Amino acid sequence: MAQVRKQLSATRRPRTPRQAAACCRPVDDLLEPALFKALGDPTRVRLLACVAKCGRACSVSEVAECCSVDLSVVSRHLQALARAGLIEPSRSGRTVSYAVRYSEVVAKFRALADAIQECAPEKSPCCEGGRHGCC
């Protein structure tokens, strides 16, 4: 293991998947299975987009109008999105509304994008600006 760390520090990039797995990077902590599970269903993605485009909290029945899915199914999908931290539920009497947690969602995806970018290999000097057709 010490040899792997020594190689990594010398090259800054893992050379094999095994070395990459031994290397702890921010991307490891940011790839949340619950987030991707929540976004892995096309209906949930459409419902999230619907609430996001409204720009305000929407009741379950309002969100159900976005697609032709039964109200109880919409409610379960919205609960899954809430568990993943993408939307925030609020209750007023018998009505449950959901609002997108815009700043949290943006922060999650921006941090993940930055962490993935950090893992990208650096371009060689010949590739600067794509001048030599090598990239």
KETORNU-739361 format. One record per atom (N, C-alpha, C, O, CB): residue in one letter; residue number from 1; atom name; x, y, z. Coordinates in steps of 0.1 Angstrom, whole numbers. Glycine has a CB too. Example, Ala and Ser with C-alpha at 12.3 -4.5 7.8 and 13.67 -1.06 7.14 Angstrom:
// KETORNU-739361
ATOM:A:1:N:132:-57:78
ATOM:A:1:CA:123:-45:78
ATOM:A:1:C:132:-33:78
ATOM:A:1:O:142:-33:85
ATOM:A:1:CB:113:-45:90
ATOM:S:2:N:128:-22:71
ATOM:S:2:CA:137:-11:71
ATOM:S:2:C:129:0:79
ATOM:S:2:O:134:11:80
ATOM:S:2:CB:141:-6:57
END
This chain:
// KETORNU-739361
ATOM:M:1:N:8:-12:0
ATOM:M:1:CA:0:0:0
ATOM:M:1:C:9:13:0
ATOM:M:1:O:5:22:-7
ATOM:M:1:CB:-9:0:12
ATOM:A:2:N:20:12:7
ATOM:A:2:CA:29:24:8
ATOM:A:2:C:35:27:-6
ATOM:A:2:O:37:38:-10
ATOM:A:2:CB:40:22:18
ATOM:Q:3:N:37:16:-13
ATOM:Q:3:CA:43:17:-27
ATOM:Q:3:C:33:24:-36
ATOM:Q:3:O:36:32:-44
ATOM:Q:3:CB:47:4:-32
ATOM:V:4:N:20:20:-35
ATOM:V:4:CA:9:26:-43
ATOM:V:4:C:9:41:-40
ATOM:V:4:O:8:49:-49
ATOM:V:4:CB:-4:20:-40
ATOM:R:5:N:9:45:-27
ATOM:R:5:CA:8:59:-24
ATOM:R:5:C:21:67:-29
ATOM:R:5:O:19:78:-34
ATOM:R:5:CB:8:61:-8
ATOM:K:6:N:32:60:-28
ATOM:K:6:CA:44:66:-33
ATOM:K:6:C:43:69:-48
ATOM:K:6:O:47:79:-53
ATOM:K:6:CB:57:57:-30
ATOM:Q:7:N:38:59:-56
ATOM:Q:7:CA:36:60:-70
ATOM:Q:7:C:26:71:-73
ATOM:Q:7:O:28:79:-82
ATOM:Q:7:CB:31:47:-76
ATOM:L:8:N:15:72:-65
ATOM:L:8:CA:5:82:-68
ATOM:L:8:C:11:96:-65
ATOM:L:8:O:8:105:-73
ATOM:L:8:CB:-7:80:-59
ATOM:S:9:N:18:98:-55
ATOM:S:9:CA:24:111:-52
ATOM:S:9:C:34:115:-62
ATOM:S:9:O:35:127:-65
ATOM:S:9:CB:30:111:-38
ATOM:A:10:N:41:105:-68
ATOM:A:10:CA:51:108:-78
ATOM:A:10:C:44:112:-91
ATOM:A:10:O:49:121:-98
ATOM:A:10:CB:60:97:-80
ATOM:T:11:N:33:106:-95
ATOM:T:11:CA:27:109:-108
ATOM:T:11:C:15:117:-107
ATOM:T:11:O:10:123:-116
ATOM:T:11:CB:24:96:-114
ATOM:R:12:N:9:119:-95
ATOM:R:12:CA:-3:126:-92
ATOM:R:12:C:-16:120:-97
ATOM:R:12:O:-26:123:-92
ATOM:R:12:CB:-2:140:-97
ATOM:R:13:N:-15:110:-106
ATOM:R:13:CA:-26:103:-111
ATOM:R:13:C:-25:88:-110
ATOM:R:13:O:-14:83:-112
ATOM:R:13:CB:-28:107:-126
ATOM:P:14:N:-35:81:-106
ATOM:P:14:CA:-35:67:-105
ATOM:P:14:C:-33:61:-120
ATOM:P:14:O:-38:67:-129
ATOM:P:14:CB:-47:61:-99
ATOM:R:15:N:-25:50:-121
ATOM:R:15:CA:-23:45:-134
ATOM:R:15:C:-32:33:-137
ATOM:R:15:O:-35:30:-149
ATOM:R:15:CB:-8:40:-135
ATOM:T:16:N:-38:27:-127
ATOM:T:16:CA:-47:16:-129
ATOM:T:16:C:-60:18:-120
ATOM:T:16:O:-60:26:-111
ATOM:T:16:CB:-40:2:-125
ATOM:P:17:N:-71:11:-124
ATOM:P:17:CA:-83:12:-116
ATOM:P:17:C:-80:8:-101
ATOM:P:17:O:-86:14:-92
ATOM:P:17:CB:-94:3:-122
ATOM:R:18:N:-72:-2:-99
ATOM:R:18:CA:-69:-6:-85
ATOM:R:18:C:-62:5:-77
ATOM:R:18:O:-66:8:-66
ATOM:R:18:CB:-60:-19:-85
ATOM:Q:19:N:-53:12:-83
ATOM:Q:19:CA:-46:24:-77
ATOM:Q:19:C:-57:35:-75
ATOM:Q:19:O:-56:41:-64
ATOM:Q:19:CB:-35:29:-85
ATOM:A:20:N:-65:37:-84
ATOM:A:20:CA:-76:47:-83
ATOM:A:20:C:-85:44:-71
ATOM:A:20:O:-89:53:-64
ATOM:A:20:CB:-84:49:-96
ATOM:A:21:N:-88:31:-69
ATOM:A:21:CA:-97:27:-58
ATOM:A:21:C:-90:30:-45
ATOM:A:21:O:-97:33:-35
ATOM:A:21:CB:-101:13:-60
ATOM:A:22:N:-77:28:-44
ATOM:A:22:CA:-70:31:-32
ATOM:A:22:C:-68:45:-29
ATOM:A:22:O:-64:49:-18
ATOM:A:22:CB:-56:24:-33
ATOM:C:23:N:-70:54:-39
ATOM:C:23:CA:-68:68:-37
ATOM:C:23:C:-81:75:-33
ATOM:C:23:O:-92:72:-39
ATOM:C:23:CB:-63:74:-51
ATOM:C:24:N:-81:82:-23
ATOM:C:24:CA:-93:89:-18
ATOM:C:24:C:-93:103:-24
ATOM:C:24:O:-85:111:-21
ATOM:C:24:CB:-93:90:-2
ATOM:R:25:N:-104:106:-31
ATOM:R:25:CA:-106:119:-37
ATOM:R:25:C:-120:124:-33
ATOM:R:25:O:-128:116:-29
ATOM:R:25:CB:-104:118:-53
ATOM:P:26:N:-122:136:-35
ATOM:P:26:CA:-136:142:-31
ATOM:P:26:C:-147:135:-39
ATOM:P:26:O:-158:134:-35
ATOM:P:26:CB:-136:156:-34
ATOM:V:27:N:-144:131:-51
ATOM:V:27:CA:-154:125:-60
ATOM:V:27:C:-160:112:-53
ATOM:V:27:O:-172:109:-55
ATOM:V:27:CB:-148:121:-73
ATOM:D:28:N:-152:105:-45
ATOM:D:28:CA:-157:93:-38
ATOM:D:28:C:-169:97:-29
ATOM:D:28:O:-179:89:-28
ATOM:D:28:CB:-146:87:-30
ATOM:D:29:N:-168:108:-22
ATOM:D:29:CA:-178:112:-12
ATOM:D:29:C:-190:119:-19
ATOM:D:29:O:-201:119:-13
ATOM:D:29:CB:-172:121:-2
ATOM:L:30:N:-188:124:-31
ATOM:L:30:CA:-199:132:-37
ATOM:L:30:C:-208:123:-46
ATOM:L:30:O:-219:127:-50
ATOM:L:30:CB:-193:143:-45
ATOM:L:31:N:-203:111:-50
ATOM:L:31:CA:-211:102:-58
ATOM:L:31:C:-221:95:-48
ATOM:L:31:O:-219:84:-44
ATOM:L:31:CB:-203:92:-66
ATOM:E:32:N:-232:101:-45
ATOM:E:32:CA:-242:96:-36
ATOM:E:32:C:-252:87:-43
ATOM:E:32:O:-259:91:-52
ATOM:E:32:CB:-250:108:-29
ATOM:P:33:N:-252:74:-40
ATOM:P:33:CA:-261:65:-46
ATOM:P:33:C:-276:69:-45
ATOM:P:33:O:-284:67:-54
ATOM:P:33:CB:-259:51:-40
ATOM:A:34:N:-280:74:-33
ATOM:A:34:CA:-294:78:-31
ATOM:A:34:C:-298:89:-41
ATOM:A:34:O:-309:90:-46
ATOM:A:34:CB:-296:83:-17
ATOM:L:35:N:-289:98:-44
ATOM:L:35:CA:-291:109:-54
ATOM:L:35:C:-293:103:-68
ATOM:L:35:O:-303:107:-75
ATOM:L:35:CB:-280:119:-54
ATOM:F:36:N:-285:94:-72
ATOM:F:36:CA:-286:89:-85
ATOM:F:36:C:-298:79:-86
ATOM:F:36:O:-304:78:-97
ATOM:F:36:CB:-273:82:-89
ATOM:K:37:N:-301:72:-75
ATOM:K:37:CA:-313:64:-75
ATOM:K:37:C:-325:72:-77
ATOM:K:37:O:-334:69:-84
ATOM:K:37:CB:-313:56:-62
ATOM:A:38:N:-326:84:-70
ATOM:A:38:CA:-337:93:-71
ATOM:A:38:C:-339:98:-85
ATOM:A:38:O:-350:100:-91
ATOM:A:38:CB:-336:104:-61
ATOM:L:39:N:-327:101:-92
ATOM:L:39:CA:-328:107:-105
ATOM:L:39:C:-328:96:-116
ATOM:L:39:O:-328:99:-128
ATOM:L:39:CB:-316:116:-107
ATOM:G:40:N:-327:83:-112
ATOM:G:40:CA:-327:72:-122
ATOM:G:40:C:-340:68:-127
ATOM:G:40:O:-341:60:-136
ATOM:G:40:CB:-321:60:-115
ATOM:D:41:N:-351:75:-123
ATOM:D:41:CA:-364:72:-128
ATOM:D:41:C:-369:83:-136
ATOM:D:41:O:-369:95:-132
ATOM:D:41:CB:-374:69:-116
ATOM:P:42:N:-373:81:-149
ATOM:P:42:CA:-377:91:-158
ATOM:P:42:C:-389:100:-153
ATOM:P:42:O:-389:112:-155
ATOM:P:42:CB:-380:86:-171
ATOM:T:43:N:-398:93:-146
ATOM:T:43:CA:-410:100:-140
ATOM:T:43:C:-405:110:-130
ATOM:T:43:O:-410:122:-129
ATOM:T:43:CB:-420:91:-135
ATOM:R:44:N:-396:106:-121
ATOM:R:44:CA:-391:115:-110
ATOM:R:44:C:-384:126:-116
ATOM:R:44:O:-385:138:-111
ATOM:R:44:CB:-382:107:-101
ATOM:V:45:N:-376:124:-127
ATOM:V:45:CA:-369:135:-133
ATOM:V:45:C:-379:145:-139
ATOM:V:45:O:-377:157:-137
ATOM:V:45:CB:-360:130:-144
ATOM:R:46:N:-389:140:-145
ATOM:R:46:CA:-399:149:-151
ATOM:R:46:C:-406:157:-140
ATOM:R:46:O:-409:169:-141
ATOM:R:46:CB:-410:141:-159
ATOM:L:47:N:-409:151:-129
ATOM:L:47:CA:-416:157:-118
ATOM:L:47:C:-407:168:-111
ATOM:L:47:O:-411:179:-108
ATOM:L:47:CB:-420:147:-107
ATOM:L:48:N:-394:165:-110
ATOM:L:48:CA:-385:174:-104
ATOM:L:48:C:-384:186:-114
ATOM:L:48:O:-383:198:-109
ATOM:L:48:CB:-371:168:-102
ATOM:A:49:N:-383:184:-127
ATOM:A:49:CA:-382:195:-136
ATOM:A:49:C:-394:203:-136
ATOM:A:49:O:-394:216:-137
ATOM:A:49:CB:-380:189:-151
ATOM:C:50:N:-406:197:-134
ATOM:C:50:CA:-419:205:-133
ATOM:C:50:C:-418:214:-122
ATOM:C:50:O:-422:226:-123
ATOM:C:50:CB:-430:195:-132
ATOM:V:51:N:-415:209:-110
ATOM:V:51:CA:-414:218:-98
ATOM:V:51:C:-404:228:-99
ATOM:V:51:O:-406:240:-95
ATOM:V:51:CB:-412:209:-85
ATOM:A:52:N:-392:225:-105
ATOM:A:52:CA:-381:234:-106
ATOM:A:52:C:-385:246:-116
ATOM:A:52:O:-382:258:-113
ATOM:A:52:CB:-369:228:-112
ATOM:K:53:N:-392:243:-126
ATOM:K:53:CA:-396:253:-136
ATOM:K:53:C:-407:262:-130
ATOM:K:53:O:-408:274:-134
ATOM:K:53:CB:-402:247:-149
ATOM:C:54:N:-415:257:-121
ATOM:C:54:CA:-426:265:-115
ATOM:C:54:C:-419:276:-106
ATOM:C:54:O:-425:287:-105
ATOM:C:54:CB:-435:257:-106
ATOM:G:55:N:-408:273:-100
ATOM:G:55:CA:-401:283:-92
ATOM:G:55:C:-408:286:-78
ATOM:G:55:O:-405:296:-72
ATOM:G:55:CB:-400:296:-99
ATOM:R:56:N:-417:277:-74
ATOM:R:56:CA:-423:278:-61
ATOM:R:56:C:-427:264:-56
ATOM:R:56:O:-426:255:-64
ATOM:R:56:CB:-436:288:-62
ATOM:A:57:N:-432:264:-44
ATOM:A:57:CA:-437:251:-39
ATOM:A:57:C:-450:247:-46
ATOM:A:57:O:-459:256:-48
ATOM:A:57:CB:-439:252:-23
ATOM:C:58:N:-451:235:-50
ATOM:C:58:CA:-463:230:-57
ATOM:C:58:C:-469:219:-49
ATOM:C:58:O:-462:210:-43
ATOM:C:58:CB:-460:226:-71
ATOM:S:59:N:-482:218:-48
ATOM:S:59:CA:-489:207:-42
ATOM:S:59:C:-488:194:-50
ATOM:S:59:O:-485:195:-62
ATOM:S:59:CB:-504:210:-39
ATOM:V:60:N:-490:183:-43
ATOM:V:60:CA:-489:170:-50
ATOM:V:60:C:-499:170:-62
ATOM:V:60:O:-495:165:-73
ATOM:V:60:CB:-492:159:-41
ATOM:S:61:N:-511:175:-60
ATOM:S:61:CA:-520:175:-72
ATOM:S:61:C:-516:184:-83
ATOM:S:61:O:-518:180:-95
ATOM:S:61:CB:-534:179:-67
ATOM:E:62:N:-510:195:-80
ATOM:E:62:CA:-504:204:-91
ATOM:E:62:C:-493:197:-98
ATOM:E:62:O:-493:197:-111
ATOM:E:62:CB:-499:217:-85
ATOM:V:63:N:-485:190:-91
ATOM:V:63:CA:-474:183:-98
ATOM:V:63:C:-479:171:-106
ATOM:V:63:O:-473:168:-117
ATOM:V:63:CB:-463:178:-87
ATOM:A:64:N:-489:165:-101
ATOM:A:64:CA:-495:154:-109
ATOM:A:64:C:-500:158:-122
ATOM:A:64:O:-501:150:-131
ATOM:A:64:CB:-507:147:-100
ATOM:E:65:N:-504:170:-124
ATOM:E:65:CA:-509:175:-137
ATOM:E:65:C:-498:175:-147
ATOM:E:65:O:-500:176:-159
ATOM:E:65:CB:-514:189:-135
ATOM:C:66:N:-485:175:-143
ATOM:C:66:CA:-474:175:-152
ATOM:C:66:C:-473:162:-160
ATOM:C:66:O:-468:163:-172
ATOM:C:66:CB:-461:177:-145
ATOM:C:67:N:-477:151:-155
ATOM:C:67:CA:-477:139:-162
ATOM:C:67:C:-489:130:-159
ATOM:C:67:O:-495:133:-149
ATOM:C:67:CB:-463:131:-159
ATOM:S:68:N:-492:121:-167
ATOM:S:68:CA:-504:113:-165
ATOM:S:68:C:-500:101:-156
ATOM:S:68:O:-500:89:-161
ATOM:S:68:CB:-509:108:-179
ATOM:V:69:N:-498:104:-144
ATOM:V:69:CA:-495:93:-134
ATOM:V:69:C:-504:95:-122
ATOM:V:69:O:-508:106:-119
ATOM:V:69:CB:-480:94:-129
ATOM:D:70:N:-508:84:-116
ATOM:D:70:CA:-518:84:-105
ATOM:D:70:C:-512:93:-93
ATOM:D:70:O:-500:93:-91
ATOM:D:70:CB:-521:70:-100
ATOM:L:71:N:-521:100:-86
ATOM:L:71:CA:-517:109:-75
ATOM:L:71:C:-509:102:-65
ATOM:L:71:O:-499:107:-60
ATOM:L:71:CB:-530:115:-69
ATOM:S:72:N:-512:89:-61
ATOM:S:72:CA:-505:82:-51
ATOM:S:72:C:-491:79:-56
ATOM:S:72:O:-481:79:-48
ATOM:S:72:CB:-512:69:-47
ATOM:V:73:N:-489:76:-69
ATOM:V:73:CA:-476:73:-74
ATOM:V:73:C:-468:86:-74
ATOM:V:73:O:-456:86:-71
ATOM:V:73:CB:-477:68:-89
ATOM:V:74:N:-474:97:-78
ATOM:V:74:CA:-467:110:-78
ATOM:V:74:C:-462:113:-64
ATOM:V:74:O:-451:118:-62
ATOM:V:74:CB:-476:122:-83
ATOM:S:75:N:-470:111:-54
ATOM:S:75:CA:-467:113:-40
ATOM:S:75:C:-455:105:-36
ATOM:S:75:O:-446:110:-29
ATOM:S:75:CB:-479:110:-31
ATOM:R:76:N:-454:92:-40
ATOM:R:76:CA:-443:84:-37
ATOM:R:76:C:-430:89:-44
ATOM:R:76:O:-419:88:-38
ATOM:R:76:CB:-446:69:-40
ATOM:H:77:N:-431:93:-56
ATOM:H:77:CA:-420:98:-63
ATOM:H:77:C:-414:111:-57
ATOM:H:77:O:-402:112:-55
ATOM:H:77:CB:-423:101:-78
ATOM:L:78:N:-423:119:-53
ATOM:L:78:CA:-419:132:-46
ATOM:L:78:C:-412:129:-33
ATOM:L:78:O:-403:135:-29
ATOM:L:78:CB:-431:141:-44
ATOM:Q:79:N:-417:119:-26
ATOM:Q:79:CA:-411:115:-13
ATOM:Q:79:C:-397:110:-15
ATOM:Q:79:O:-388:113:-8
ATOM:Q:79:CB:-419:104:-6
ATOM:A:80:N:-395:102:-26
ATOM:A:80:CA:-381:97:-30
ATOM:A:80:C:-372:109:-33
ATOM:A:80:O:-360:109:-29
ATOM:A:80:CB:-382:88:-42
ATOM:L:81:N:-377:119:-40
ATOM:L:81:CA:-369:131:-43
ATOM:L:81:C:-365:138:-30
ATOM:L:81:O:-354:144:-29
ATOM:L:81:CB:-376:140:-53
ATOM:A:82:N:-375:139:-21
ATOM:A:82:CA:-372:146:-8
ATOM:A:82:C:-362:138:0
ATOM:A:82:O:-353:144:6
ATOM:A:82:CB:-386:147:0
ATOM:R:83:N:-363:125:0
ATOM:R:83:CA:-353:117:8
ATOM:R:83:C:-339:119:2
ATOM:R:83:O:-329:119:10
ATOM:R:83:CB:-356:102:7
ATOM:A:84:N:-338:122:-11
ATOM:A:84:CA:-325:124:-17
ATOM:A:84:C:-320:138:-15
ATOM:A:84:O:-309:142:-19
ATOM:A:84:CB:-325:121:-32
ATOM:G:85:N:-328:147:-9
ATOM:G:85:CA:-325:161:-6
ATOM:G:85:C:-326:170:-17
ATOM:G:85:O:-321:181:-17
ATOM:G:85:CB:-311:161:-1
ATOM:L:86:N:-334:166:-27
ATOM:L:86:CA:-336:175:-39
ATOM:L:86:C:-347:184:-37
ATOM:L:86:O:-347:196:-43
ATOM:L:86:CB:-338:166:-51
ATOM:I:87:N:-358:180:-30
ATOM:I:87:CA:-369:189:-28
ATOM:I:87:C:-373:189:-13
ATOM:I:87:O:-369:180:-6
ATOM:I:87:CB:-381:184:-36
ATOM:E:88:N:-380:199:-9
ATOM:E:88:CA:-384:200:6
ATOM:E:88:C:-399:200:7
ATOM:E:88:O:-406:208:0
ATOM:E:88:CB:-378:214:11
ATOM:P:89:N:-404:191:15
ATOM:P:89:CA:-419:191:17
ATOM:P:89:C:-423:200:27
ATOM:P:89:O:-416:204:37
ATOM:P:89:CB:-423:176:20
ATOM:S:90:N:-435:205:26
ATOM:S:90:CA:-442:214:36
ATOM:S:90:C:-456:210:36
ATOM:S:90:O:-462:207:26
ATOM:S:90:CB:-439:229:34
ATOM:R:91:N:-462:211:48
ATOM:R:91:CA:-476:207:50
ATOM:R:91:C:-484:218:55
ATOM:R:91:O:-480:226:64
ATOM:R:91:CB:-477:195:60
ATOM:S:92:N:-496:220:49
ATOM:S:92:CA:-506:230:53
ATOM:S:92:C:-519:223:54
ATOM:S:92:O:-526:221:44
ATOM:S:92:CB:-506:242:43
ATOM:G:93:N:-523:219:66
ATOM:G:93:CA:-535:211:67
ATOM:G:93:C:-533:197:61
ATOM:G:93:O:-524:190:64
ATOM:G:93:CB:-548:218:61
ATOM:R:94:N:-542:194:51
ATOM:R:94:CA:-541:181:44
ATOM:R:94:C:-532:182:31
ATOM:R:94:O:-529:172:25
ATOM:R:94:CB:-554:176:41
ATOM:T:95:N:-528:194:28
ATOM:T:95:CA:-521:196:15
ATOM:T:95:C:-506:196:18
ATOM:T:95:O:-501:203:26
ATOM:T:95:CB:-525:209:9
ATOM:V:96:N:-499:187:10
ATOM:V:96:CA:-485:187:11
ATOM:V:96:C:-479:193:-2
ATOM:V:96:O:-484:190:-13
ATOM:V:96:CB:-480:172:12
ATOM:S:97:N:-470:202:0
ATOM:S:97:CA:-464:209:-12
ATOM:S:97:C:-449:206:-12
ATOM:S:97:O:-443:203:-1
ATOM:S:97:CB:-466:224:-11
ATOM:Y:98:N:-443:207:-23
ATOM:Y:98:CA:-429:204:-24
ATOM:Y:98:C:-422:215:-32
ATOM:Y:98:O:-427:221:-42
ATOM:Y:98:CB:-426:190:-32
ATOM:A:99:N:-410:219:-27
ATOM:A:99:CA:-402:230:-34
ATOM:A:99:C:-388:225:-36
ATOM:A:99:O:-383:218:-28
ATOM:A:99:CB:-402:243:-25
ATOM:V:100:N:-383:228:-47
ATOM:V:100:CA:-369:224:-50
ATOM:V:100:C:-359:232:-41
ATOM:V:100:O:-361:243:-38
ATOM:V:100:CB:-365:227:-65
ATOM:R:101:N:-350:224:-36
ATOM:R:101:CA:-339:230:-28
ATOM:R:101:C:-328:235:-37
ATOM:R:101:O:-317:229:-38
ATOM:R:101:CB:-334:220:-17
ATOM:Y:102:N:-331:246:-44
ATOM:Y:102:CA:-322:251:-55
ATOM:Y:102:C:-308:252:-51
ATOM:Y:102:O:-299:246:-58
ATOM:Y:102:CB:-327:264:-60
ATOM:S:103:N:-305:259:-40
ATOM:S:103:CA:-291:261:-37
ATOM:S:103:C:-284:248:-33
ATOM:S:103:O:-272:246:-36
ATOM:S:103:CB:-289:271:-25
ATOM:E:104:N:-291:239:-26
ATOM:E:104:CA:-285:226:-23
ATOM:E:104:C:-282:217:-35
ATOM:E:104:O:-272:211:-36
ATOM:E:104:CB:-294:219:-13
ATOM:V:105:N:-292:217:-45
ATOM:V:105:CA:-291:209:-57
ATOM:V:105:C:-279:215:-65
ATOM:V:105:O:-271:207:-70
ATOM:V:105:CB:-304:210:-65
ATOM:V:106:N:-279:228:-67
ATOM:V:106:CA:-268:234:-75
ATOM:V:106:C:-254:231:-68
ATOM:V:106:O:-245:228:-75
ATOM:V:106:CB:-270:249:-76
ATOM:A:107:N:-253:233:-55
ATOM:A:107:CA:-241:230:-48
ATOM:A:107:C:-236:216:-50
ATOM:A:107:O:-225:213:-52
ATOM:A:107:CB:-242:233:-33
ATOM:K:108:N:-246:206:-49
ATOM:K:108:CA:-242:192:-50
ATOM:K:108:C:-237:189:-64
ATOM:K:108:O:-226:183:-66
ATOM:K:108:CB:-255:183:-48
ATOM:F:109:N:-244:194:-75
ATOM:F:109:CA:-239:191:-88
ATOM:F:109:C:-226:199:-92
ATOM:F:109:O:-218:194:-99
ATOM:F:109:CB:-250:195:-98
ATOM:R:110:N:-225:211:-87
ATOM:R:110:CA:-213:219:-89
ATOM:R:110:C:-201:212:-83
ATOM:R:110:O:-190:211:-89
ATOM:R:110:CB:-214:233:-84
ATOM:A:111:N:-202:208:-70
ATOM:A:111:CA:-191:201:-63
ATOM:A:111:C:-188:188:-70
ATOM:A:111:O:-176:185:-71
ATOM:A:111:CB:-195:198:-49
ATOM:L:112:N:-198:180:-75
ATOM:L:112:CA:-195:168:-82
ATOM:L:112:C:-188:171:-95
ATOM:L:112:O:-179:164:-98
ATOM:L:112:CB:-208:160:-84
ATOM:A:113:N:-193:180:-102
ATOM:A:113:CA:-186:184:-115
ATOM:A:113:C:-172:188:-113
ATOM:A:113:O:-163:184:-120
ATOM:A:113:CB:-194:195:-122
ATOM:D:114:N:-169:196:-103
ATOM:D:114:CA:-156:200:-100
ATOM:D:114:C:-147:188:-96
ATOM:D:114:O:-135:188:-100
ATOM:D:114:CB:-156:211:-88
ATOM:A:115:N:-152:179:-88
ATOM:A:115:CA:-144:167:-84
ATOM:A:115:C:-141:158:-96
ATOM:A:115:O:-130:153:-96
ATOM:A:115:CB:-152:160:-73
ATOM:I:116:N:-151:157:-105
ATOM:I:116:CA:-148:149:-116
ATOM:I:116:C:-138:155:-125
ATOM:I:116:O:-129:149:-131
ATOM:I:116:CB:-162:146:-124
ATOM:Q:117:N:-139:169:-127
ATOM:Q:117:CA:-129:176:-135
ATOM:Q:117:C:-115:175:-129
ATOM:Q:117:O:-106:174:-136
ATOM:Q:117:CB:-133:191:-135
ATOM:E:118:N:-114:174:-116
ATOM:E:118:CA:-101:173:-109
ATOM:E:118:C:-95:159:-113
ATOM:E:118:O:-83:158:-113
ATOM:E:118:CB:-103:174:-94
ATOM:C:119:N:-103:149:-115
ATOM:C:119:CA:-98:136:-119
ATOM:C:119:C:-94:135:-133
ATOM:C:119:O:-87:126:-137
ATOM:C:119:CB:-109:125:-116
ATOM:A:120:N:-98:144:-141
ATOM:A:120:CA:-95:144:-156
ATOM:A:120:C:-80:145:-158
ATOM:A:120:O:-73:152:-151
ATOM:A:120:CB:-102:155:-163
ATOM:P:121:N:-75:138:-167
ATOM:P:121:CA:-60:139:-170
ATOM:P:121:C:-57:152:-175
ATOM:P:121:O:-65:159:-183
ATOM:P:121:CB:-56:128:-180
ATOM:E:122:N:-45:157:-172
ATOM:E:122:CA:-41:170:-177
ATOM:E:122:C:-36:168:-191
ATOM:E:122:O:-31:158:-195
ATOM:E:122:CB:-29:175:-168
ATOM:K:123:N:-39:178:-199
ATOM:K:123:CA:-35:178:-213
ATOM:K:123:C:-20:180:-214
ATOM:K:123:O:-14:187:-206
ATOM:K:123:CB:-42:189:-222
ATOM:S:124:N:-14:173:-224
ATOM:S:124:CA:1:175:-226
ATOM:S:124:C:3:189:-233
ATOM:S:124:O:-6:194:-239
ATOM:S:124:CB:6:164:-235
ATOM:P:125:N:15:194:-232
ATOM:P:125:CA:18:207:-238
ATOM:P:125:C:14:208:-252
ATOM:P:125:O:11:219:-257
ATOM:P:125:CB:32:211:-235
ATOM:C:126:N:16:197:-260
ATOM:C:126:CA:13:198:-274
ATOM:C:126:C:-2:200:-277
ATOM:C:126:O:-6:204:-288
ATOM:C:126:CB:18:185:-281
ATOM:C:127:N:-10:198:-267
ATOM:C:127:CA:-25:199:-269
ATOM:C:127:C:-30:213:-266
ATOM:C:127:O:-42:215:-268
ATOM:C:127:CB:-32:189:-261
ATOM:E:128:N:-22:221:-261
ATOM:E:128:CA:-27:235:-257
ATOM:E:128:C:-34:241:-269
ATOM:E:128:O:-27:244:-279
ATOM:E:128:CB:-16:243:-252
ATOM:G:129:N:-46:244:-267
ATOM:G:129:CA:-53:251:-278
ATOM:G:129:C:-57:242:-290
ATOM:G:129:O:-62:247:-300
ATOM:G:129:CB:-45:262:-283
ATOM:G:130:N:-54:229:-289
ATOM:G:130:CA:-57:220:-300
ATOM:G:130:C:-49:223:-313
ATOM:G:130:O:-54:219:-323
ATOM:G:130:CB:-71:220:-302
ATOM:R:131:N:-38:230:-311
ATOM:R:131:CA:-31:234:-323
ATOM:R:131:C:-25:223:-332
ATOM:R:131:O:-24:225:-344
ATOM:R:131:CB:-20:243:-319
ATOM:H:132:N:-21:212:-326
ATOM:H:132:CA:-14:202:-333
ATOM:H:132:C:-23:190:-337
ATOM:H:132:O:-17:180:-342
ATOM:H:132:CB:-2:197:-325
ATOM:G:133:N:-35:191:-335
ATOM:G:133:CA:-44:181:-339
ATOM:G:133:C:-43:168:-331
ATOM:G:133:O:-47:157:-335
ATOM:G:133:CB:-43:178:-353
ATOM:C:134:N:-36:168:-319
ATOM:C:134:CA:-34:156:-312
ATOM:C:134:C:-45:153:-302
ATOM:C:134:O:-45:143:-295
ATOM:C:134:CB:-20:157:-305
ATOM:C:135:N:-54:163:-300
ATOM:C:135:CA:-65:161:-290
ATOM:C:135:C:-78:160:-297
ATOM:C:135:O:-88:159:-290
ATOM:C:135:CB:-65:173:-280
END
